[in-house]
């Protein structure tokens, strides 16, 4: 790394730290909202005004951007134009919530995450978020997606936003009846914490990160041999809750820097969960509610909160287990049935059952569920039908 690039990196890292420190001082909130994504239906999206879509241009620069934006919008069909206009209005509202440093880039860009187009939210001409609209394909799922607008605000947007942006975003979410799909909550230890990253690993091995009697999965990234740029992940994106404890100082200033800055970053997703707008208003409460370990880390940072858990949606969880059970049984019928029939024929029922039950480990996709959950899923997903002359024990989907 050249000296100039390293200087830029240090300056950027110091600015991030300065912003976060100022926010903590101003809001008295130790937990920072570091990423937000939400989706709303077109029928609930903001209605743009004529002045918003076609502002009166003043000056050469405004005139040029006005002409570029107007020419692109004129090429859209009426339904597409409506979605584009509503998406732009939502992007403008997001910028207003973030603060005066943010604006909507005047050109429509190619979309992300299966959206066909996006309006970019920029700060200093660099994208730090976007609002996507219309779908990039014709599948039934994407037809449904085309009826939505999605807002994605990166960590950079949240870091450099004006104080109170999280409260204003919560109001937008409620006003548009949007579904929050991701929220990252970050707790920074600018001077590190006792034991550092080695202590995080030890806490996991000691069971301190267990939740409701379950040990979350973990993953270690970085140079753990030399203690540089380390990350310790626990939890699961698939379950909608994952925590990353990492050396933030090394991320911002480079792995050779001696910065003690550590961050505990909790990511919530809406898989199996409903994410409330209150998570934006009271991030510390929802951080503490993630587990006893999270609450303890918050206390170690010198703050108290009222733990507010984001519980798993039972209906969605049950549907997930049932789907896995049905998939497993379908595989059994389609792939393994001839072999099973042969074993029954030549081993006999008793020997065959004994051989099967000797290996009590559940199939890979079902190992994250306990025996009671799996048994309940079988009961819900299937029932026995007494049908004379049928094979496969007359098993039918419920």
PERAKA-V764399 format. One line per field, one symbol per residue. phi: phi as a letter, one per 20 degrees, with the letter a starting at -180 (. if undefined). psi: psi as a letter, one per 40 degrees, with the letter a starting at -180 (. if undefined). A space follows every 50 residues. Layout:
phi->???
psi->???
This chain:
phi->.fffffffffffffffffffffffffemdfedfdabcbccfgfdffefef fffcfffcnfffffffffffffffeefgffffffffffffffffffffpf fdbeffdfdffclmefcbeeecclmdfcracebleebdfgffffffeccc dcdfgffffeffgngffffgffgffeledfdbbddddedfdmcgnlffff ffgffenfefclmdeffcbdcoeffdmcleccebobffenbbdcdbefff fedofefefegdcdddddcefmbdeegfffecffffffffafffffffff encdbegcfdfffffffffffffffffffffgffdeggfffffgfdengf ffffffffeeffggfdfedeffffffffffecbedfcgneelmmfcff
psi->hiddddddddddddddddddddddddefhdhhheihhihiideeiihiid dddgihhhidddddddddddddddeiidddddddddddddddddddddie eiihheihiiiifeidiihhhihfehheiihiiiieaeiddddddeeihh hhhidddddeiihedddddddddddefihhehhhhhhhgdeaihdadddd dddddeeeeihfeihiiihhiagedefhfiihhiahddeehihhhigddd ddeieeiehehihhhhhhieheihhidedddgddddddediddddddddd efiiihhhigihhddddddddddddddddddddddedddddddddddidd ddddddedgehiideeeeiidddddddddddiihhghheiafefhii.
